[in-house]
């Protein structure tokens, strides 16, 4: 989720950061003309959105987990067996530590809250992931108990069992989302749905399932495409961009005007496409942001001083970026060829 905020908060930041030094912060903080306005399918119905009992969140991420693990990741890492092996090892490690097999689930929807522990500092926490798939709840709980017999306890919340594992370690949630874990909680919401995350967030998910404290429906108002692998949306509080230094005052001001972002990563015949919409306070801010990004895109190739694979990737990415402004939104689109994605993964 941190990656979504720091690299998606303007695809330009993700790309230009490859070429221009920046201090964007960490967790605590078709060839041719311009891109056309989005023609993605209409959003899912409110009833469908409410089917995911996500608690109040400031940012959400939805993943087609089965396709990601069985198709996209093997495809992207076909030429890098060592990296593919490392991904599989992360999945197995998560299973060994928690008893949860990521491959047993079809979809994953995650939410986080943004807090301000001190002025100018934004912290991402209250993370919870809701996984939907086919599993036996009794077997899963037994496996979790066996995985950490001395660090496993059961508590009750609103009539449901919440199982808490004291890990106190860095772990990749479902083998994908890297985070520092103290206590990891899990709760079986029904026979096909599991909530995993920070104990407070899992309890909030149980409440949300009962209709109390659900996420803002607009954040789940995804415009879905059959090829989507990852969908994301989030609010951008002023504290997140306070003190941001992206190389120029104009870019700093333009990015600071963004108040919400949303987008998707989808499969294409040639590779992948990432689309992002940045919503600003008003049309004037959007126009300024779009013009700043266009100007930056024009000069970025001349500022790329890196050599080798990293330099080649940065130049291709900048050339591929398409920018369009519509009302108070700036739409960004990046085409990523299969070979380029493999190169990117090797650099991470």
C-alpha positions as CSV (number, residue, x, y, z in Angstrom):
1,X,0.0,0.0,0.0
2,X,2.9,2.4,0.7
3,X,4.1,1.7,-2.9
4,X,0.7,2.8,-4.2
5,X,1.0,6.1,-2.4
6,X,4.6,6.9,-3.1
7,X,4.8,5.8,-6.7
8,X,1.3,6.3,-7.9
9,X,1.0,9.8,-6.4
10,X,1.7,10.9,-9.9
11,X,3.0,8.2,-12.2
12,X,5.4,11.0,-13.0
13,X,6.9,10.7,-9.5
14,X,7.4,7.0,-10.0
15,X,9.1,7.6,-13.3
16,X,10.9,10.8,-12.7
17,X,12.3,9.4,-9.4
18,X,14.3,7.1,-11.6
19,X,16.0,10.0,-13.3
20,X,15.9,12.9,-10.8
21,X,16.9,12.6,-7.1
22,X,14.0,13.1,-4.7
23,X,13.0,12.8,-1.1
24,X,9.5,11.5,-1.6
25,X,9.6,9.9,1.9
26,X,8.7,6.5,3.2
27,X,5.8,5.0,5.1
28,X,5.8,7.8,7.5
29,X,5.3,10.1,5.0
30,X,0.2,4.3,-28.2
31,X,2.8,6.4,-29.1
32,X,1.1,9.5,-30.5
33,X,-0.8,12.3,-28.9
34,X,-2.1,12.9,-25.5
35,X,-4.0,10.2,-23.7
36,X,-7.7,10.1,-24.3
37,X,-10.2,10.4,-21.5
38,X,-10.9,7.1,-19.8
39,X,-13.4,4.8,-21.5
40,X,-13.2,2.0,-18.9
41,X,-16.4,0.2,-18.1
42,X,-18.9,1.6,-15.6
43,X,-18.3,0.9,-11.9
44,X,-19.7,-2.0,-10.1
45,X,-23.1,-1.6,-8.4
46,X,-23.3,-0.3,-4.8
47,X,-24.5,-3.7,-3.7
48,X,-21.5,-5.4,-5.2
49,X,-19.1,-2.9,-3.5
50,X,-20.8,-3.4,-0.2
51,X,-20.2,-7.1,-0.5
52,X,-16.6,-6.5,0.8
53,X,-17.0,-5.6,4.5
54,X,-14.0,-3.3,4.5
55,X,-13.9,-1.0,7.6
56,X,-13.3,2.8,7.4
57,X,-10.1,3.3,5.3
58,X,-8.3,6.1,3.6
59,X,-6.8,3.9,0.9
60,X,-7.9,0.6,-0.6
61,X,-6.3,-2.0,-2.9
62,X,-8.1,-4.8,-4.7
63,X,-6.1,-7.7,-6.2
64,X,-7.0,-10.6,-8.4
65,X,-4.9,-12.8,-6.3
66,X,-5.3,-16.0,-8.2
67,X,-4.4,-14.5,-11.6
68,X,-1.5,-12.5,-10.0
69,X,0.1,-15.6,-8.5
70,X,-0.6,-18.2,-11.2
71,X,-0.4,-16.0,-14.4
72,X,1.1,-12.5,-13.9
73,X,4.0,-13.2,-11.6
74,X,5.2,-16.4,-13.5
75,X,4.8,-14.5,-16.8
76,X,6.7,-11.4,-15.5
77,X,9.5,-13.5,-14.0
78,X,9.8,-16.2,-16.7
79,X,13.3,-15.0,-17.5
80,X,14.4,-14.7,-13.9
81,X,13.9,-18.0,-12.1
82,X,15.8,-16.9,-9.1
83,X,13.4,-14.0,-8.5
84,X,10.4,-16.2,-9.1
85,X,11.8,-18.6,-6.6
86,X,12.1,-15.8,-4.1
87,X,8.4,-14.8,-4.6
88,X,7.3,-18.4,-4.0
89,X,9.5,-18.6,-0.9
90,X,7.8,-15.5,0.5
91,X,4.4,-17.2,0.0
92,X,5.6,-20.3,1.7
93,X,7.1,-18.4,4.6
94,X,3.8,-16.6,5.2
95,X,2.1,-20.0,5.2
96,X,4.7,-21.5,7.6
97,X,4.4,-18.5,10.0
98,X,0.6,-18.2,9.9
99,X,-0.9,-21.3,8.4
100,X,-2.5,-19.2,5.6
101,X,-1.9,-20.4,2.1
102,X,-2.2,-17.4,-0.3
103,X,-2.9,-19.7,-3.2
104,X,-6.1,-20.8,-1.6
105,X,-7.7,-17.4,-2.3
106,X,-9.1,-15.8,-5.4
107,X,-9.3,-12.1,-4.5
108,X,-7.7,-9.8,-1.9
109,X,-9.0,-6.4,-0.8
110,X,-6.9,-4.4,1.6
111,X,-7.5,-1.2,3.4
112,X,-5.4,1.2,5.5
113,X,-5.9,4.3,7.6
114,X,-3.7,7.4,7.5
115,X,-2.9,9.1,10.8
116,X,-0.9,12.1,11.8
117,X,1.2,11.3,14.9
118,X,3.0,14.7,14.5
119,X,2.8,17.8,12.3
120,X,3.9,17.1,8.7
121,X,4.1,13.3,9.4
122,X,1.7,10.8,7.9
123,X,1.7,7.2,9.1
124,X,0.1,4.2,7.3
125,X,-1.5,1.8,9.8
126,X,-4.8,-0.1,10.7
127,X,-4.0,-2.4,7.8
128,X,-6.4,-5.2,7.0
129,X,-6.8,-7.6,4.1
130,X,-10.0,-9.4,3.2
131,X,-9.4,-12.6,1.2
132,X,-12.1,-14.5,-0.6
133,X,-11.6,-18.1,-1.7
134,X,-12.1,-21.8,-1.0
135,X,-10.8,-23.0,2.3
136,X,-11.9,-25.0,5.4
137,X,-12.1,-22.6,8.4
138,X,-11.4,-25.3,10.9
139,X,-8.3,-26.5,9.0
140,X,-7.0,-23.0,8.6
141,X,-7.4,-22.2,12.3
142,X,-5.7,-25.5,13.2
143,X,-2.8,-24.7,10.8
144,X,-2.4,-21.2,12.3
145,X,-2.4,-22.7,15.8
146,X,0.3,-25.3,14.8
147,X,2.4,-22.6,13.0
148,X,2.9,-20.7,16.3
149,X,1.7,-22.8,19.2
150,X,3.3,-20.6,21.9
151,X,2.3,-17.3,20.3
152,X,-1.3,-18.1,19.4
153,X,-4.4,-16.9,21.4
154,X,-8.1,-16.6,20.7
155,X,-10.2,-13.6,21.8
156,X,-13.9,-12.8,21.1
157,X,-15.3,-9.7,19.4
158,X,-19.0,-9.2,18.6
159,X,-19.6,-12.9,18.9
160,X,-16.8,-13.9,16.5
161,X,-13.4,-15.5,17.2
162,X,-10.4,-13.4,16.5
163,X,-7.1,-15.4,16.5
164,X,-4.0,-13.5,17.3
165,X,-0.4,-14.6,16.5
166,X,2.4,-12.7,18.1
167,X,5.1,-12.5,15.4
168,X,7.1,-9.4,16.1
169,X,8.9,-9.7,12.8
170,X,8.9,-8.3,9.3
171,X,6.7,-10.4,7.0
172,X,5.0,-10.2,3.6
173,X,1.3,-10.4,4.0
174,X,0.1,-13.1,1.7
175,X,3.6,-13.2,0.4
176,X,3.0,-9.8,-1.3
177,X,2.6,-6.8,1.1
178,X,5.7,-6.2,3.1
179,X,5.1,-4.8,6.6
180,X,6.4,-5.0,10.1
181,X,4.1,-7.2,12.1
182,X,3.7,-7.2,15.9
183,X,0.5,-9.1,16.5
184,X,-1.2,-10.5,13.4
185,X,-4.9,-11.2,13.8
186,X,-7.2,-13.3,11.6
187,X,-11.0,-13.9,11.7
188,X,-13.2,-16.2,9.6
189,X,-16.0,-13.9,8.4
190,X,-17.8,-16.7,6.6
191,X,-16.9,-20.0,5.0
192,X,-15.2,-18.3,2.1
193,X,-13.9,-15.0,3.5
194,X,-11.0,-14.4,5.8
195,X,-9.9,-11.1,7.4
196,X,-6.2,-10.8,8.2
197,X,-4.3,-7.8,9.6
198,X,-3.7,-5.7,12.7
199,X,-6.0,-6.8,15.6
200,X,-7.8,-3.4,15.8
201,X,-8.4,-3.4,12.1
202,X,-9.7,-7.0,12.1
203,X,-12.1,-6.2,14.9
204,X,-13.3,-3.2,12.8
205,X,-13.8,-5.5,9.9
206,X,-16.2,-7.6,12.0
207,X,-18.1,-4.5,12.9
208,X,-18.2,-3.5,9.2
209,X,-19.6,-6.8,8.3
210,X,-22.4,-6.1,10.7
211,X,-23.0,-2.7,9.1
212,X,-21.0,-0.5,11.5
213,X,-18.2,1.7,10.3
214,X,-17.9,0.7,6.6
215,X,-15.4,2.2,4.2
216,X,-16.6,5.2,2.1
217,X,-18.3,3.5,-0.9
218,X,-16.6,5.9,-3.3
219,X,-13.3,4.4,-2.6
220,X,-14.6,1.0,-3.8
221,X,-16.3,2.6,-6.8
222,X,-13.8,1.0,-9.1
223,X,-14.3,1.1,-12.9
224,X,-13.5,-2.5,-13.6
225,X,-12.1,-4.1,-16.6
226,X,-11.9,-7.9,-17.2
227,X,-8.1,-7.6,-17.5
228,X,-7.5,-5.7,-14.2
229,X,-5.0,-7.3,-11.9
230,X,-4.8,-4.5,-9.3
231,X,-7.2,-1.7,-8.5
232,X,-6.5,1.1,-6.1
233,X,-7.9,4.3,-4.7
234,X,-7.1,6.6,-1.8
235,X,-7.4,10.0,-0.3
236,X,-4.3,12.2,-0.2
237,X,-4.2,14.4,2.9
238,X,-2.1,17.6,2.8
239,X,0.2,16.1,5.4
240,X,1.3,13.4,2.9
241,X,2.8,15.9,0.5
242,X,3.9,18.5,3.1
243,X,7.7,19.0,2.7
244,X,7.8,16.9,-0.4
245,X,10.8,17.6,-2.6
246,X,10.5,16.2,-6.1
247,X,13.2,18.4,-7.7
248,X,11.3,21.6,-8.6
249,X,9.0,24.0,-6.7
250,X,6.5,23.8,-9.6
251,X,6.2,20.0,-9.3
252,X,6.0,20.2,-5.5
253,X,3.1,22.6,-5.6
254,X,1.3,20.7,-8.4
255,X,1.5,17.4,-6.6
256,X,0.4,19.0,-3.3
257,X,-2.9,19.9,-5.0
258,X,-3.9,16.3,-5.4
259,X,-6.6,15.2,-3.0
260,X,-7.5,11.7,-4.3
261,X,-6.0,9.1,-6.6
262,X,-7.3,6.0,-8.2
263,X,-6.3,3.6,-10.9
264,X,-5.6,0.1,-12.1
265,X,-2.9,-2.1,-13.4
266,X,-4.1,-4.4,-16.2
267,X,-2.8,-7.1,-18.5
268,X,-2.3,-6.2,-22.2
269,X,-1.2,-8.4,-25.1
270,X,2.3,-6.7,-25.0
271,X,2.7,-6.5,-21.2
272,X,0.9,-4.3,-18.7
273,X,-0.8,-0.9,-18.5
274,X,-1.0,1.3,-15.5
275,X,-3.7,4.0,-15.4
276,X,-3.9,6.6,-12.7
277,X,-6.4,9.5,-12.1
278,X,-5.2,12.3,-9.9
279,X,-8.1,14.4,-8.6
280,X,-7.2,18.0,-7.5
281,X,-9.1,20.6,-5.6
282,X,-10.3,22.3,-8.8
283,X,-9.9,22.5,-12.6
284,X,-7.2,25.3,-12.3
285,X,-5.0,23.0,-10.1
286,X,-5.6,20.1,-12.5
287,X,-4.5,22.3,-15.5
288,X,-1.4,23.4,-13.6
289,X,-0.5,19.8,-12.6
290,X,-1.0,18.5,-16.1
291,X,1.1,21.3,-17.7
292,X,3.8,20.7,-15.1
293,X,3.9,17.0,-15.7
294,X,4.0,17.5,-19.5
295,X,6.9,20.0,-19.2
296,X,8.7,17.6,-16.9
297,X,8.2,14.8,-19.3
298,X,9.8,16.8,-22.1
299,X,13.0,17.5,-20.2
300,X,13.2,14.3,-18.2
301,X,15.1,12.3,-20.9
302,X,17.8,14.9,-20.9
303,X,18.2,14.6,-17.1
304,X,18.5,10.9,-17.1
305,X,22.2,10.3,-16.4
306,X,21.9,6.6,-15.4
307,X,23.5,4.0,-17.7
308,X,22.7,0.4,-18.3
309,X,19.4,-1.3,-17.6
310,X,18.1,1.3,-15.2
311,X,18.7,4.1,-17.6
312,X,17.1,2.3,-20.5
313,X,14.1,1.5,-18.4
314,X,13.7,5.2,-17.2
315,X,13.8,6.5,-20.8
316,X,11.3,4.0,-22.1
317,X,9.0,4.7,-19.2
318,X,9.1,8.5,-19.7
319,X,8.5,8.1,-23.4
320,X,5.5,5.8,-22.8
321,X,3.8,8.1,-20.2
322,X,0.7,9.8,-21.6
323,X,-1.0,12.7,-19.8
324,X,-4.5,14.1,-20.2
325,X,-6.5,16.7,-18.2
326,X,-10.3,16.7,-17.8
327,X,-12.0,19.0,-15.3
328,X,-10.3,18.7,-11.9
329,X,-8.6,15.4,-12.9
330,X,-5.3,14.5,-14.5
331,X,-5.2,11.1,-16.1
332,X,-1.9,9.3,-16.6
333,X,-1.3,6.1,-18.6
334,X,1.9,4.1,-18.8
335,X,2.4,1.1,-21.1
336,X,4.9,-1.4,-19.8
337,X,6.2,-4.1,-22.1
338,X,6.8,-7.6,-20.8
339,X,10.6,-7.3,-21.1
340,X,10.5,-3.8,-19.4
341,X,8.5,-5.2,-16.4
342,X,11.1,-8.0,-16.0
343,X,13.8,-5.3,-16.0
344,X,11.9,-3.2,-13.4
345,X,11.5,-6.2,-11.1
346,X,15.2,-6.9,-11.3
347,X,15.9,-3.3,-10.1
348,X,13.6,-3.4,-7.1
